[in-house]
Amino acid sequence: MAFSSPLIPIFSLLLLTHHQLVFTESTQPPYSCDSSNPSTRSYPFCNPKLPIAQRAKDLVSRLTLDEKLSQLVNAAPSIPRLGIPSYQWWSEALHGVANAGPGIRFNGTIKSATSFPQVILTAASFDPNLWYQISKAIGTEARAVYNAGQAEGMTFWAPNINIFRDPRWGRGQETPGEDPLVTAKYAVAYVRGLQGDSLQGGRLGERLQASACCKHFTAYDLDHWKGLDRFVFNARVTLQDLADTYQPPFQSCILQGRASGIMCAYNRVNGVPNCADFNLLTGTARNKWNFHGYITSDCGAVSIIHEEQGYAKTAEDAIADVLKAGMDVECGDYITKHGKSAVLQKKVPIYQIDRALQNLFSIRIRLGLFDGNPSKLLFGMIGASQVCSKQHLQLALDAARNGIVLLKNNKALLPLPKTNPSISVAVIGPNANASSLAVLGNYFGSPCKLVTLLQGFQHYAKNTIYHRGCDDGTQCASVQINQAVEVAKKVDYVVLVMGLDQSQERESHDRDQLDLPGKQQELINSIAEASNRPVILVLLSGGPVDITFAKHDNKIGGILWAGYPGELGGLALAQVIFGDHNPGGRLPITWYPKDFIRVPMTDMRMRADPSSGYPGRTYRFYTGPKVYEFGYGLSYSKYSYEFVSVAKNNIYFNQSSTHLMVENSETIHYKLVSDLSEETCQSMSISVTLGVTNHGSMVGKHPVLLFMRQAKQRNGNPIKQLVGFQSVKLDAGERSQVGFEISPCEHLSTANEAGLKVIEEGSYLLLAGEEEYPLNIIT
C-alpha cells in the first residue's frame, strides 16, 4: 500500500538522510589473492577454477601450527606471508545489519542500515515471502557494507530459530515464535534470502552473498531465571520432544535452507554440552542432515565447559572435546590460550584442526574473499545506494504493519477517523515516545531514521498531546496518574502505549512475571475510567503479557500488540489505527495467564502431565487457560473459509510393515516414517484447496492457517498442529483460493517416546477457522 499524503514529509526526510551518506569517501574491502601481487597469485588456493575443497586444503597445508591455531577463533588474525587479511567471524544481522558484533562498523560511507521489526513481530505476518524479501534486503545491505570497506567479515550469526517454549524467556523476541513449522519455514526463508538463493531454493550454487548461521543448537531457551543461567543449565529433554519440537527448525535450516553455518549453544542437553556433543554436531548435523558448513561456538562456550560446567577436567580437555565433536571455530580466546598445550599434550590431533580449518576457509572462499578484487566479482556492484533504499524502507514499513495484531475492537472503535482535521488525540505511556530500546528490540544496528510512535500519530492528528505517564520508563514504579488523567479528559481519543522494553526482557535476563510491570495497570485503569470514550491500548513487547483485565474492560475499546516494530513502527501503527492499513497479524505465541509462572522455567517437557498438574507448553500441548491463543488476530474485515476440494479422504499405507501399540486397552496400528520410502511419502501427498472471502469494506492481507488434529486425542500427541499457512491479499468483497500440499509423513506424523516419527491409523480433521474436513489414515 502506498504512503498516504500526511506521511510524505517523513519519507522524504528518510531518503534525504540516506543520500547525504552516499557521497563520502569509501575504503577498499579486505580480500586475498590480489592478481597484482606476484607472490600470491600462483598459489592453488587462489585459483578460482579449482574446486573449493581443493583450494581450502591447499591453503591449510601451507600453515604452521601457530598459524593454524590462530585461525580457530572468531577474531582470526592476518597471515601476511600468504596475503591473507584478518577475518572476523562474528557479525550480527537478526533483523537488519547491525554493529552489535565486531565484524561490522558504521563509521564510513555507510552510517546506518535498515532496521526491520524484531523477528517475533515479523513472524506474526505468517508470510514466508515477506520473510524472504527482508532477509534478501539484509543480505544486500550486508554485502554493500563489505564493499564499502566497513566489514571485516561476511558471516552473520542469525537467525535465532529456538522454540519460544516459555513466555518468560528474554530472547523469545528474537525468534519466530513457538511453532516448529513456522520456525522451520522462517529459517529456510531467512537463510535463502541472506545467502543469495531464490525463494523456492535451488538457485544457490557454491557462491554466497553472505553467510547465515542458524542458532542456538539445541534446546536453548533459558537465559537467567531465579539464579540459574544458560552457562550451567542442563536441559533435560526427551527424545520425543527433541524429535518434534526442538530439532525440526534446525533440520529444515540445513536440508532446505542450505545454511552455511550453525552455532552450538551454551547449555547442556541431558548432561552433555552442546558444543562438545559429537552425536549432535557430527552424527546429526553433518552425517544425518548432510550439513556442509562451519560450526561456531557461542561466545565463551568453550571455556565454560571446563570452568563452569566442570564437564571437562582441564582447559585442554575442553578444547579436545569440542574439536572432536565437530566444532570448527570458537567465539572467544580459549583456543588461543590453551590450544597449543592441548596439541603438545596429544589431546588434539592435527587432523581435527585441519578439518576445522578446511571448513572455515571453504566458507571464506565461497564468499568470494579469495578471488581477488571483490569489485570485479559477482556481488561487487552492490553499493551504498542500496542501503536504506526506498524499497528497503518500504519493506520495513510493510513488515511492521503486516505483523501488528489487533486483539480487541469493541463496537468497531477502530479505525479512528482521519478526515476530521480538528480531532484531538492523547498519546500516553512509557513507550509512546520511546527510543530504540522500545521500538527496535535487541541486536539492532543504527537505523536509517527512527520514527517514534508519537511522530507517527502527529502526522495524522495535528492536535496530538503526549504524556509519558510513568516517571521511570516501562518499570513504572512512579506514575503521574493525576496529570495523565487530566490530559485524557481534554481530548477526543486516548491511545495508551504500554508494555515492555529491553530493561524487562533481553539476552541474559528472563522475566519473573507475566503481567505489566510496576503501576502500568493502575495507570491504564485510571485513564480508561476518566476518558470521554473507550481508550485504545497498544502493547510493545516480545513475550506475552497477561492483560485479562483489559480484555474484559468495556472502557478499553481497542487493543493492539505491536511487538518491537522497527524503525518505521511509528508510521505502521499510525496507519493501522487511522485505517490506512487493515491489520491482519496473528499471534505466533500463546499468551498465558500470569499464574503460569508457577511452572518452573527449567522444565523442558512440552507435553502435559495430568498426574502432576503440569499443564504442558505451547498451543500444541498446553491444557490450561489462555489470555489469547496462538494464531489469534482480528481485522477490520471479516473473513470466511470453505474447503473447496481435498484430493482424497482416505489415505492407505500398504507398502510397509505395520506396528502395534496398546493404549488404555486399545490397539493402535501405526507406520514408522523411517520405513516408508521418499516416493511413498510423496505419493501420499494430499492437495487441499481452501476458499477465502473478505466480507469487509477494506482491502486486507490475511494469513490463512490450516491445522490438523486427531478426532480422538491420544496421550502425548498434539492437541492440534499447524500443517500449513499462507498470506493472501484480498480486495473488499473478494473471494480467492489458497492451495496447500499436506504430506502425511511430515504433517500427520507424531513422534513416539523413542523419538521416531510415526503415522497412526485413525480419523483426523483438517481445521481452517470454524471449518473442519475429515481424513482417514488406513494401515
C-alpha positions in Angstrom: 0.0 0.0 0.0 1.4 3.4 -0.9 2.1 6.1 1.6 -0.8 8.4 2.2 -0.1 12.2 1.8 0.4 13.0 5.5 3.4 10.7 5.6 5.3 12.1 2.6 7.4 14.6 4.6 8.8 11.8 6.8 9.5 9.5 3.9 11.3 12.3 2.1 13.4 13.0 5.2 14.4 9.3 5.2 15.6 9.5 1.7 17.4 12.8 2.2 19.2 11.3 5.2 20.2 8.3 3.2 21.5 10.3 0.2 23.6 12.5 2.5 25.5 9.4 3.4 26.4 8.2 -0.1 28.8 10.9 -1.4 31.6 10.3 1.0 35.0 8.6 0.7 35.0 4.8 0.7 37.8 2.3 1.6 38.8 -0.9 0.0 37.3 -4.1 1.4 39.7 -6.8 2.7 40.4 -9.7 0.3 43.0 -12.2 -0.6 44.7 -13.3 -3.9 45.3 -9.9 -5.4 46.1 -10.6 -9.0 48.7 -7.7 -9.0 50.6 -9.5 -6.2 53.1 -11.9 -7.8 53.9 -13.6 -4.5 50.3 -14.9 -4.0 48.7 -15.3 -7.4 50.5 -18.6 -8.1 49.1 -20.3 -5.1 46.5 -23.1 -5.9 44.2 -21.7 -3.2 44.0 -18.5 -5.3 42.9 -20.3 -8.5 39.1 -19.9 -8.8 39.0 -22.7 -11.4 39.9 -25.3 -8.9 37.2 -27.0 -6.6 36.7 -25.1 -3.4 37.6 -28.1 -1.2 40.9 -28.5 -3.1 41.7 -24.8 -2.6 40.9 -24.9 1.1 43.0 -28.0 1.5 46.0 -26.3 -0.3 45.7 -23.2 1.9 45.6 -25.2 5.2 48.6 -27.3 4.1 50.7 -24.1 4.0 50.0 -23.0 7.5 52.3 -23.5 10.5 50.8 -24.9 13.7 50.7 -21.5 15.3 49.0 -20.1 12.3 46.5 -22.9 12.3 45.6 -22.4 15.9 45.3 -18.6 15.4 42.6 -19.2 12.8 40.3 -21.2 15.1 38.8 -18.2 16.9 36.3 -15.6 15.8 39.0 -12.8 15.6 41.3 -14.6 13.1 44.5 -12.6 12.6 46.1 -11.9 9.2 48.7 -14.1 7.7 50.9 -11.6 5.8 53.2 -14.1 4.2 50.3 -15.6 2.3 48.5 -12.3 1.7 45.6 -13.3 3.9 43.9 -10.4 5.8 42.4 -10.8 9.2 38.8 -12.1 9.4 36.0 -11.6 11.9 33.6 -14.5 12.1 31.2 -12.6 14.4 28.7 -10.3 12.8 25.0 -9.8 13.5 22.0 -9.4 11.3 19.0 -10.6 13.2 16.6 -8.0 11.8 18.9 -5.8 9.9 22.7 -5.4 9.5 23.9 -4.5 13.0 27.1 -3.3 14.6 26.2 -5.5 17.7 29.1 -7.7 16.7 32.7 -6.7 16.0 32.6 -7.5 12.3 30.5 -4.5 11.1 31.3 -0.8 11.5 29.1 2.2 10.7 32.0 4.6 10.6 32.5 5.3 6.9 30.4 5.8 3.8 27.6 3.9 5.4 26.4 5.2 8.8 23.3 3.0 9.2 21.3 0.1 7.8 17.6 -0.6 7.5 16.2 -1.8 10.9 13.3 -4.1 10.3 10.9 -5.2 13.0 12.1 -7.6 15.6 11.6 -11.2 14.4 8.6 -12.0 16.7 6.5 -9.3 15.0 7.6 -10.2 11.5 6.6 -13.8 12.2 3.1 -12.6 13.1 2.5 -11.9 9.4 2.8 -15.7 8.6 4.2 -14.6 5.3 7.3 -16.6 4.1 7.6 -14.4 1.0 7.9 -11.3 3.3 10.4 -13.1 5.4 12.5 -13.9 2.4 12.3 -10.3 1.0 13.5 -9.0 4.3 16.5 -11.3 4.6 17.3 -10.7 0.9 17.4 -7.0 1.7 19.6 -7.6 4.7 22.0 -9.7 2.6 22.2 -7.0 0.0 22.9 -4.3 2.6 25.5 -6.6 4.3 27.4 -7.0 1.0 27.2 -3.2 0.5 28.8 -2.6 3.9 31.6 -5.1 3.0 32.1 -3.5 -0.4 32.4 -0.1 1.3 35.3 -1.5 3.4 33.3 -1.4 6.7 33.1 -5.2 7.3 35.8 -7.5 8.5 33.6 -10.5 7.9 30.5 -11.7 6.0 29.4 -14.5 8.4 26.3 -13.4 10.2 25.1 -15.2 13.3 21.4 -15.2 12.5 18.6 -16.4 12.5 17.7 -17.5 16.0 15.4 -20.5 15.5 15.0 -21.8 19.0 11.4 -22.5 20.0 9.8 -19.8 22.2 8.9 -22.5 24.8 8.4 -20.4 27.9 6.7 -17.0 27.8 9.3 -15.5 30.3 12.3 -16.1 28.0 14.1 -12.8 27.4 15.3 -13.8 23.9 11.9 -15.1 22.7 11.6 -11.8 20.9 14.4 -12.9 18.5 12.6 -16.0 17.4 9.6 -16.7 15.1 7.6 -18.0 18.0 6.5 -21.3 19.5 5.5 -23.4 16.5 8.2 -25.7 14.9 6.7 -25.5 11.4 6.6 -21.6 11.4 10.1 -21.6 12.8 11.4 -24.0 10.3 9.8 -22.1 7.4 11.2 -18.8 8.8 14.7 -20.4 9.0 14.5 -21.5 5.4 13.2 -18.2 4.1 15.8 -16.2 6.1 18.8 -18.3 5.0 17.8 -18.4 1.4 17.4 -14.6 1.2 20.6 -13.7 3.1 22.8 -16.1 1.2 21.5 -15.2 -2.2 19.3 -18.1 -3.1 15.8 -17.9 -4.6 12.6 -18.0 -2.5 11.9 -21.6 -3.6 15.6 -22.6 -3.3 17.8 -24.3 -5.9 19.4 -21.2 -7.4 22.3 -21.1 -4.8 25.5 -22.6 -6.2 28.7 -22.5 -4.3 28.9 -18.7 -4.0 27.4 -16.9 -1.1 26.2 -13.3 -1.0 26.5 -13.5 2.8 26.6 -16.5 5.2 23.7 -17.3 7.5 24.2 -19.2 10.8 21.3 -21.0 12.5 21.4 -20.8 16.2 21.4 -21.9 19.0 21.8 -25.7 18.5 19.9 -27.0 20.5 17.1 -26.8 23.1 18.3 -23.4 24.3 15.6 -21.2 25.7 16.6 -20.1 29.2 19.0 -17.2 29.9 18.8 -16.3 33.5 16.0 -17.4 35.8 16.0 -17.4 39.6 19.8 -17.5 39.8 20.2 -20.2 37.2 21.9 -19.1 34.0 22.3 -20.5 30.5 26.0 -21.3 31.1 25.4 -24.1 33.6 21.8 -25.1 32.8 21.3 -28.7 32.0 18.2 -29.1 29.8 16.6 -32.5 30.3 14.8 -33.1 27.1 13.0 -36.3 26.0 13.8 -37.9 22.7 10.1 -37.3 21.8 10.4 -33.5 22.4 13.7 -33.3 20.5 12.2 -35.0 17.5 9.0 -33.0 17.1 9.8 -29.6 18.7 13.4 -28.7 19.2 15.2 -30.2 16.2 12.9 -29.7 13.2 13.8 -26.0 12.7 17.5 -26.9 12.5 16.9 -29.8 10.2 15.0 -27.6 7.8 17.6 -24.8 8.1 20.2 -27.3 6.9 18.3 -29.5 4.5 16.0 -27.0 2.8 17.7 -23.7 3.6 21.3 -25.0 3.0 22.6 -22.8 5.8 26.4 -22.4 5.7 26.7 -22.0 9.5 25.5 -23.4 12.8 26.1 -22.1 16.3 26.2 -24.6 19.1 24.5 -23.4 22.3 25.9 -22.8 25.8 23.7 -25.2 27.7 24.0 -28.9 28.2 21.3 -31.3 26.9 20.9 -34.4 29.1 24.3 -33.8 30.6 26.4 -33.1 27.5 27.4 -29.6 26.5 26.0 -28.8 23.0 29.4 -27.8 21.7 31.0 -31.0 23.0 28.3 -33.3 21.7 29.7 -35.4 18.8 26.3 -37.0 18.2 24.7 -33.6 17.8 27.3 -31.8 15.7 28.7 -34.6 13.6 26.3 -37.5 14.0 23.1 -35.5 13.4 24.0 -32.2 11.6 26.8 -33.5 9.4 26.1 -37.2 8.9 22.3 -37.4 9.1 21.4 -34.0 7.7 24.4 -33.7 5.4 25.5 -30.3 6.7 28.4 -28.7 4.7 29.4 -25.6 6.5 31.1 -24.3 9.6 30.1 -24.7 13.3 30.9 -22.0 15.7 30.5 -21.9 19.5 28.5 -19.3 21.2 30.8 -16.7 22.8 32.7 -18.2 25.7 31.0 -21.5 25.3 34.3 -23.5 25.2 35.7 -22.1 28.4 32.6 -22.8 30.4 32.7 -26.5 29.6 35.7 -26.6 32.0 35.4 -23.5 34.2 31.6 -23.5 34.9 30.1 -26.8 33.9 33.0 -28.9 35.0 32.3 -31.3 32.2 36.0 -31.2 31.1 38.7 -31.6 33.8 41.1 -29.2 32.1 41.1 -26.4 29.6 42.9 -28.7 27.1 40.3 -31.3 27.6 37.6 -28.8 26.8 39.3 -27.9 23.5 39.8 -31.5 22.7 36.1 -32.2 23.4 34.7 -29.5 21.1 37.1 -30.2 18.2 36.3 -33.9 18.4 32.6 -33.2 18.5 32.8 -31.2 15.2 33.0 -27.6 16.3 35.2 -25.5 13.9 35.7 -22.1 15.4 35.4 -20.6 18.9 33.9 -17.3 19.7 36.4 -16.4 22.4 40.1 -16.9 23.1 40.3 -20.2 24.9 41.9 -21.9 22.0 44.4 -19.0 21.7 45.4 -19.5 25.3 45.3 -23.3 25.6 45.2 -24.8 22.1 48.9 -25.4 21.7 49.2 -27.1 25.0 46.3 -29.3 24.0 48.2 -30.3 20.9 51.5 -30.8 22.8 49.7 -33.0 25.3 48.4 -35.1 22.4 44.8 -34.4 23.3 44.1 -32.7 19.9 45.3 -34.4 16.7 46.3 -32.2 13.9 43.8 -33.8 11.5 40.9 -32.4 13.6 42.4 -28.9 13.4 42.9 -29.3 9.6 39.3 -30.4 9.2 38.0 -27.4 11.1 40.2 -25.0 9.1 39.1 -26.6 5.8 35.5 -25.9 6.8 36.3 -22.3 7.7 38.4 -21.4 4.7 35.8 -23.1 2.4 33.2 -20.6 3.7 35.6 -17.6 3.1 36.3 -18.9 -0.4 32.5 -19.3 -1.1 32.1 -15.7 0.0 34.5 -14.6 -2.8 37.2 -13.4 -0.4 40.0 -15.4 -2.1 39.2 -14.4 -5.7 40.9 -11.1 -6.0 39.4 -7.6 -6.1 35.7 -8.0 -5.0 34.6 -5.0 -7.1 35.1 -7.2 -10.2 33.2 -10.2 -8.8 29.6 -11.4 -8.6 28.4 -9.1 -5.8 30.9 -6.3 -6.4 28.5 -3.8 -7.8 26.3 -3.7 -4.7 26.9 -0.2 -3.2 25.9 2.3 -0.6 22.9 3.4 -2.6 21.3 0.0 -1.8 21.5 0.6 1.9 18.5 2.4 3.5 17.0 2.5 0.0 13.4 3.5 -0.6 12.5 -0.2 -1.4 14.0 -1.4 1.9 12.3 1.3 4.0 9.0 0.4 2.3 9.7 -3.2 3.2 10.4 -2.3 6.8 7.0 -0.5 6.9 5.2 -3.4 5.3 6.7 -5.8 7.8 5.6 -3.8 10.8 2.1 -3.1 9.7 1.5 -6.7 8.4 2.7 -8.1 11.8 0.7 -5.8 14.1 -2.0 -7.8 15.8 -5.5 -6.4 16.6 -6.5 -8.2 19.8 -9.8 -6.3 20.6 -12.0 -3.8 18.7 -15.3 -3.3 20.7 -18.1 -1.7 18.7 -15.7 -1.0 15.8 -13.9 1.7 17.8 -11.0 1.4 15.3 -10.0 2.7 12.9 -10.1 6.3 14.2 -11.5 9.0 11.8 -8.7 10.6 9.8 -10.8 13.1 7.8 -11.5 15.4 10.8 -8.7 17.9 10.9 -9.7 19.0 14.4 -9.5 15.6 16.0 -7.5 15.6 19.2 -5.5 12.6 20.4 -3.6 12.0 23.7 -0.8 9.5 23.4 0.2 8.4 26.9 2.6 5.9 28.3 6.2 5.0 28.8 6.6 3.6 25.2 4.7 6.4 23.4 7.8 8.4 22.6 10.5 5.8 23.5 13.7 5.4 21.6 15.4 2.3 20.2 15.1 0.2 23.3 11.3 0.1 22.9 10.9 0.2 19.1 13.9 -1.9 17.8 14.2 -4.7 20.2 17.7 -6.2 20.7 20.5 -6.9 18.3 19.7 -3.8 16.4 22.0 -1.6 14.4 21.9 2.1 13.6 18.6 2.8 11.9 18.3 4.9 8.8 15.8 7.3 10.5 13.9 6.2 13.6 10.2 7.3 13.6 8.7 7.1 17.1 5.1 6.2 17.7 4.4 9.7 18.8 5.7 11.1 15.5 3.5 8.7 13.6 0.4 10.0 15.4 1.4 13.6 14.9 1.2 13.2 11.1 -2.4 12.1 11.3 -3.7 14.3 14.2 -2.0 17.7 14.4 -3.7 18.2 17.8 -1.7 15.4 19.5 -0.8 15.7 23.1 1.9 13.5 24.7 2.3 12.4 28.3 4.8 9.8 29.5 2.6 8.6 32.4 5.5 6.8 34.1 8.5 8.6 35.5 10.9 5.7 35.0 10.0 4.1 31.7 8.4 0.7 31.5 9.4 -0.1 35.0 6.7 2.3 36.0 7.4 2.3 39.8 6.5 6.0 39.9 3.4 7.3 38.0 1.8 10.6 37.2 -1.8 9.4 37.3 -3.4 12.7 38.0 -1.6 14.6 35.3 -2.2 11.9 32.8 -5.9 11.7 33.6 -6.2 15.5 33.1 -4.7 15.2 29.7 -7.0 12.3 28.8 -10.1 14.3 29.8 -9.3 17.1 27.3 -9.1 15.0 24.1 -11.4 13.1 21.7 -9.4 9.8 21.8 -6.7 8.3 24.1 -4.0 5.9 22.9 -2.1 4.2 25.7 1.3 2.9 24.7 2.5 0.5 27.3 4.3 -2.9 27.6 7.9 -3.9 27.9 11.3 -3.0 26.6 14.9 -4.3 26.8 15.0 -3.5 30.5 12.3 -6.1 31.1 13.3 -8.8 28.6 16.6 -9.4 26.8 19.6 -11.6 26.5 20.8 -12.8 30.0 17.5 -11.5 31.5 14.3 -13.6 31.7 11.1 -12.2 33.2 9.8 -13.2 36.6 6.2 -12.0 35.9 3.8 -12.1 33.0 1.7 -9.1 33.9 2.5 -5.5 33.1 5.4 -4.0 35.1 5.0 -1.7 38.1 2.0 0.5 38.1 1.1 0.3 34.4 -2.2 -1.4 35.0 -3.2 1.2 37.6 -2.4 3.9 35.1 -4.4 2.3 32.4 -7.4 1.7 34.6 -7.4 5.3 35.9 -7.2 6.8 32.4 -9.8 4.5 31.0 -12.2 5.4 33.8 -11.8 9.1 33.2 -11.7 9.3 29.4 -14.6 10.6 27.3 -14.5 7.5 25.1 -13.2 3.9 25.4 -9.4 4.1 25.2 -7.0 2.2 22.8 -4.3 0.1 24.4 -1.1 -0.5 22.4 1.4 -3.1 23.8 5.0 -3.2 22.8 6.7 -6.5 23.9 8.4 -9.6 22.6 6.9 -12.0 25.1 3.2 -12.3 26.0 1.6 -10.2 28.7 -1.4 -11.1 30.8 -3.9 -8.3 30.1 -7.0 -10.2 31.1 -8.2 -7.0 32.9 -8.1 -5.0 29.7 -9.6 -7.8 27.6 -12.8 -7.7 29.7 -13.0 -4.0 30.4 -15.5 -2.2 28.2 -13.8 1.1 28.8 -10.8 -0.3 26.9 -12.3 -0.5 23.4 -9.3 -1.5 21.3 -6.1 -3.5 22.0 -3.1 -3.9 19.6 0.1 -5.8 20.0 3.0 -4.2 18.0 6.0 -6.3 19.2 9.1 -4.2 18.6 8.1 -2.7 15.2 11.4 -1.4 13.9 12.5 2.0 12.7 9.2 2.7 10.9 7.0 1.2 13.6 5.6 4.7 14.4 4.3 5.0 10.8 3.0 1.5 10.7 1.0 1.8 14.0 -0.5 5.1 13.0 -1.5 3.7 9.6 -3.3 0.8 11.3 -5.0 2.9 13.9 -6.2 5.5 11.4 -7.3 3.0 8.9 -4.7 3.4 6.1 -3.9 -0.3 6.7 -6.1 -3.2 7.6 -4.5 -5.2 10.4 -4.0 -8.9 9.7 -1.3 -10.1 12.0 -1.9 -13.2 14.1 -0.1 -14.2 17.3 2.9 -16.5 16.8 2.8 -17.4 20.5 0.3 -18.4 23.2 -0.5 -15.7 25.7 -0.6 -17.3 29.1 -2.2 -16.1 32.3 0.1 -14.7 35.0 -0.3 -17.8 37.1 1.8 -19.7 34.6 4.9 -18.5 36.4 4.3 -21.4 38.9 5.6 -23.7 36.2 9.4 -24.0 36.6 11.1 -22.5 33.6 13.6 -25.3 33.8 11.0 -27.9 33.0 11.6 -28.7 29.3 8.7 -31.0 28.8 6.3 -30.0 26.1 3.6 -32.5 26.9 1.2 -32.1 29.7 1.3 -34.4 32.7 -2.2 -34.6 34.3 -1.0 -36.7 37.1 1.3 -34.0 38.4 -0.7 -31.0 37.3 1.9 -30.0 34.7 0.0 -28.1 32.0 2.3 -28.6 29.0 3.6 -25.8 26.8 2.6 -24.0 23.6 -0.7 -24.4 21.8 0.2 -27.9 20.7 0.2 -29.3 24.2 -0.8 -26.7 26.7 -4.1 -27.7 28.6 -4.5 -24.6 30.8 -6.4 -21.3 30.4 -5.2 -18.7 27.9 -5.4 -15.0 27.6 -5.1 -15.3 23.8 -4.3 -18.4 21.8 -1.7 -19.0 19.1 -2.9 -17.7 15.8 -5.4 -15.2 17.3 -5.8 -11.9 15.5 -8.7 -9.7 14.4 -9.1 -7.4 11.4 -11.3 -4.6 10.2 -12.7 -7.2 7.8 -14.5 -10.5 8.5 -13.1 -13.5 6.6 -14.7 -16.9 6.0 -13.3 -20.2 4.7 -14.6 -23.2 2.9 -13.0 -26.4 1.9 -13.3 -26.3 -1.9 -11.5 -29.6 -2.6 -9.4 -32.2 -0.9 -7.7 -34.7 -3.2 -8.6 -37.7 -1.0 -10.4 -38.5 2.2 -8.8 -41.9 2.8 -5.1 -42.4 2.8 -3.8 -46.0 2.5 -0.4 -47.2 3.6 0.0 -50.8 2.5 3.6 -50.9 1.3 5.4 -51.5 4.6 5.1 -53.4 7.8 2.5 -52.2 10.3 3.4 -51.8 14.0 1.1 -52.1 17.0 0.9 -50.4 20.4 -1.7 -50.6 23.1 -3.0 -47.6 24.9 -5.8 -47.8 27.5 -6.7 -51.3 26.3 -7.0 -50.0 22.7 -4.8 -51.5 20.0 -3.4 -48.7 17.7 -1.9 -49.5 14.3 0.9 -47.3 13.1 3.6 -46.9 10.5 7.2 -45.8 11.1 8.0 -42.9 8.8 11.6 -44.3 8.5 10.1 -47.5 7.0 8.5 -45.5 4.1 10.4 -44.5 1.0 10.5 -40.9 -0.2 8.5 -42.0 -3.2 5.8 -43.5 -1.0 5.6 -40.3 1.1 5.3 -38.2 -2.0 2.6 -40.4 -3.5 0.5 -40.0 -0.3 0.5 -36.2 -0.5 -2.9 -34.5 -0.3 -3.8 -31.4 -2.2 -6.1 -29.1 -0.3 -7.8 -26.0 -1.7 -9.4 -23.5 0.6 -11.8 -20.7 -0.5 -11.2 -17.5 1.4 -13.6 -14.5 1.3 -13.1 -10.9 2.6 -16.5 -9.7 3.8 -15.2 -6.3 4.8 -15.1 -2.9 3.0 -11.3 -2.7 3.1 -8.5 -4.5 1.2 -6.8 -6.8 3.6 -3.7 -9.1 3.8 -4.9 -12.2 5.7 -2.8 -15.1 7.0 -4.7 -18.4 6.4 -3.7 -21.1 9.0 -4.5 -24.7 8.3 -4.4 -27.0 11.4 -4.8 -30.7 11.9 -6.0 -32.7 14.9 -6.8 -36.3 15.6 -10.5 -37.0 16.0 -9.7 -38.9 19.2 -7.0 -37.3 21.3 -4.2 -39.8 22.4 -1.7 -39.4 25.1 1.4 -37.5 24.0 0.0 -36.3 20.7 -0.6 -32.6 19.9 -4.0 -31.2 20.7 -3.7 -29.7 17.3 -0.9 -29.0 14.9 -0.3 -26.3 12.2 0.2 -28.1 8.9 0.3 -25.1 6.5 -0.1 -21.3 6.3 -0.2 -18.7 3.6 -0.8 -15.0 3.4 -3.4 -13.8 0.9 -4.3 -10.3 -0.2 -8.0 -9.8 -0.8 -9.9 -6.7 -2.0 -13.1 -5.7 -0.3 -15.6 -8.4 -1.1 -13.1 -10.6 -3.0 -13.1 -14.4 -2.8 -9.9 -16.3 -3.7 -8.5 -19.8 -3.3 -5.4 -20.9 -1.4 -3.7 -24.3 -2.0 -1.9 -26.5 0.4 0.1 -29.7 0.0 -0.2 -31.9 3.0 2.3 -34.7 3.4 1.2 -37.4 5.8 4.8 -38.3 6.5 5.6 -34.7 7.6 2.3 -33.1 8.7 0.2 -36.0 10.0 3.0 -37.8 11.8 3.9 -37.5 15.5 7.0 -38.5 17.5 6.8 -41.5 19.8 8.7 -41.8 23.1 11.7 -43.2 21.3 11.9 -40.1 19.1 10.7 -41.9 16.0 8.2 -40.3 13.7 5.0 -42.4 13.4 1.8 -42.2 11.4 -1.1 -43.6 13.4 -4.2 -45.2 11.9 -7.4 -43.4 12.6 -9.6 -40.3 11.9 -8.1 -36.8 11.5 -9.6 -33.4 11.0 -8.3 -30.5 8.9 -9.2 -27.2 10.5 -9.5 -23.7 9.0 -11.2 -21.2 11.2 -14.5 -22.8 12.2 -14.5 -25.2 9.2 -13.5 -28.9 9.5 -12.8 -31.6 6.9 -12.3 -35.3 7.8 -9.4 -37.5 6.8 -8.8 -41.2 7.5 -5.5 -43.0 7.6 -5.8 -46.7 7.0 -2.8 -49.0 7.5 
